[in-house]
Amino acid sequence: MPVRSTPTPPAVRPLGPGDYPVNASQFIVIDFEGYRGKPPVFAGVWEDGHFRVVILDERFKALVKLGHPFVKYQSIKTFLHRMYRRALVHNKYLVGYSEHEANVFAEYYGDISEVYLNARKPLGRWFTLNDRENRPRPFGLKELMKYFRYNAYQEYPLKGVTRVLTQVFRQLKNHNGDIERLTPLAASRWKELLDYNKQDVLGLMYVMKRAKILAF
């Protein structure tokens, strides 16, 4: 009896300038947070109208129990594989602001260039065509949120992402993962870090919508 093999999904078609705006149902927006040069600690993900946080570093797994909504744990290999397969099977694009997210996939999973959209490129094209003189400098996501007047934008008083992660990790390690023994300050800074990540994800979507890259 012949062995049945799972058919390979068709490749996602590369986007060209004439393909925008793209319906939001075709985008999976991802933003990684963590230490420079190391696997990400967690990812913020928007897909099909929902935002969630996925903790990818097992050392921070206990933080799922803190009670913040939409936070779960997956190993980084499982997460990256599932995101890539979901994009292929459902004909979606994995989206990040810059090449950072694609580089994380490349280092810890594999090449995803066929399904990846670096949103910075079409956003840069929008300014070239529409408002070259007022293009934000530096051309960072936060500057774009301010340019397009993202009303929900907040300046978070974080002391730095890695500093917050280190503070939280030390307490988890010292207390054997007992989240009940985290100081209120450490717990609040972790929550603030999640909110900061969510702002970047939703802010990127807002910016893409204003630049007619994304349509709802």
C-alpha positions in Angstrom: 0.0 0.0 0.0 1.6 3.3 -1.0 2.5 5.7 1.8 0.5 8.9 1.7 2.6 12.1 2.0 1.3 15.5 3.0 1.2 17.8 0.0 3.4 20.8 0.2 1.3 24.0 0.4 1.7 26.4 -2.5 4.2 29.2 -1.9 2.8 32.5 -0.7 2.9 35.0 -3.5 5.4 37.9 -2.9 3.8 41.3 -2.5 4.5 44.0 -5.0 3.6 47.8 -4.8 0.3 47.2 -6.6 -0.9 44.6 -4.1 -1.6 47.0 -1.3 -3.6 47.4 0.8 -3.7 43.8 2.0 -6.6 42.5 4.0 -5.7 42.2 7.7 -6.8 38.5 7.6 -3.6 37.8 5.6 -1.2 39.3 8.1 0.3 37.7 11.2 2.2 40.5 13.0 5.0 39.4 15.3 7.3 41.4 17.6 10.1 39.6 19.6 11.5 40.8 22.9 14.6 39.6 24.6 18.4 39.9 25.0 20.5 41.0 22.0 22.2 38.1 20.3 20.2 35.5 22.2 16.9 33.6 21.5 13.9 35.8 22.3 12.2 35.6 25.6 8.7 36.2 24.3 6.7 37.3 21.3 3.7 39.5 20.9 1.4 38.2 18.1 -1.6 39.7 16.3 -3.7 37.4 14.1 -7.3 37.4 13.1 -8.3 40.2 15.4 -6.6 38.9 18.5 -3.4 39.8 20.3 -1.5 37.3 22.4 1.8 36.9 24.1 3.8 33.7 23.8 6.7 33.1 26.3 9.4 31.3 24.4 12.1 31.0 27.1 11.5 28.2 29.6 13.2 30.1 32.4 10.3 32.6 32.3 7.5 30.0 31.9 6.2 30.5 35.4 5.1 34.0 34.4 2.1 32.5 32.6 0.6 32.0 36.0 0.6 35.8 36.8 -2.9 36.0 35.3 -2.3 38.4 32.4 -4.7 37.6 29.7 -3.6 35.9 26.5 -0.2 34.8 27.8 0.9 31.2 27.1 4.1 29.2 26.8 5.6 27.4 23.8 9.1 26.3 23.1 10.8 28.5 20.6 11.1 25.7 18.0 7.4 24.8 18.3 6.3 28.5 18.0 8.5 29.3 15.0 7.5 26.1 13.2 3.8 26.7 13.8 3.9 30.3 12.7 5.7 29.4 9.5 3.4 26.5 8.7 0.3 28.6 9.5 1.5 31.2 7.0 2.1 28.6 4.3 -1.1 26.6 4.8 -3.4 29.7 5.2 -1.6 31.9 2.6 -0.7 34.5 5.1 2.3 36.8 5.6 4.5 37.0 8.7 5.0 40.7 9.3 7.6 42.6 11.4 9.0 46.1 11.5 12.5 45.5 10.1 14.4 42.3 9.3 14.8 41.4 13.0 11.9 38.9 13.2 13.0 37.2 10.0 16.5 37.0 11.3 15.3 35.3 14.5 13.4 32.7 12.4 16.5 32.2 10.2 18.8 31.6 13.2 16.6 29.4 15.3 14.3 27.7 12.7 15.0 28.4 9.0 14.6 30.8 6.1 11.1 32.3 6.0 11.7 35.0 3.3 9.0 33.6 1.1 6.3 34.5 3.6 7.9 37.4 5.4 7.1 41.1 5.0 9.4 43.7 6.4 6.9 46.5 6.9 9.6 49.1 6.9 10.0 48.8 3.2 6.5 49.6 2.0 6.3 52.3 4.7 9.4 53.9 3.3 7.9 53.8 -0.2 4.8 55.5 1.1 6.9 58.5 2.4 8.9 58.6 -0.9 5.6 59.0 -2.8 3.6 61.1 -0.3 5.7 63.1 2.2 9.4 62.8 1.5 10.3 66.0 3.3 8.6 65.0 6.6 9.9 61.4 6.6 10.7 60.8 10.3 14.3 60.6 11.2 15.2 58.1 12.6 12.7 56.0 10.7 11.7 54.0 13.7 8.3 52.6 14.6 7.8 54.9 17.5 8.5 57.9 15.3 6.0 56.6 12.8 3.3 56.2 15.5 3.8 59.8 16.4 3.8 61.0 12.8 0.5 59.2 12.1 -0.9 60.4 15.5 -1.5 57.1 17.1 -3.8 58.3 19.9 -3.1 55.3 22.1 0.7 55.9 22.1 2.4 56.0 25.5 5.9 56.7 26.6 6.6 53.7 28.9 9.0 54.4 31.8 11.0 51.2 31.2 14.6 51.2 32.2 15.3 49.0 29.2 13.9 45.7 28.1 16.9 43.6 29.0 17.2 45.3 32.4 13.5 44.4 33.2 14.0 40.9 32.0 17.1 40.5 34.1 15.3 41.8 37.2 12.4 39.4 36.8 14.6 36.5 36.0 16.8 36.9 39.0 13.7 36.9 41.3 12.3 33.8 39.6 15.6 32.0 40.0 16.0 33.1 43.6 12.5 31.9 44.5 12.5 28.7 42.4 9.9 30.0 40.0 7.4 31.0 42.7 5.6 34.0 41.2 3.9 34.7 44.5 7.3 35.9 45.8 7.9 38.4 43.0 8.1 41.9 44.3 5.2 44.1 43.3 7.7 46.3 41.4 9.0 43.3 39.4 5.5 42.1 38.6 4.4 45.5 37.5 7.4 46.0 35.3 6.8 42.6 33.6 3.2 43.7 32.9 4.5 47.0 31.6 6.8 45.2 29.3 3.9 43.2 27.9 1.9 46.4 27.4 4.9 48.0 25.7 5.2 45.0 23.3 1.4 45.1 22.6 1.7 48.8 21.7 4.4 48.1 19.2 2.3 45.3 17.5 -1.0 47.3 17.4 0.9 50.5 16.6 2.5 48.9 13.6 -0.9 47.8 12.4 -2.3 51.3 12.9 0.6 52.8 10.9 0.2 50.3 8.1 -3.5 51.1 7.9 -2.8 54.8 7.7 -0.3 54.2 5.0 -2.8 52.0 3.1 -0.7 48.9 3.4 -3.3 47.2 5.6 -7.0 47.1 5.2 -9.7 45.9 7.6 
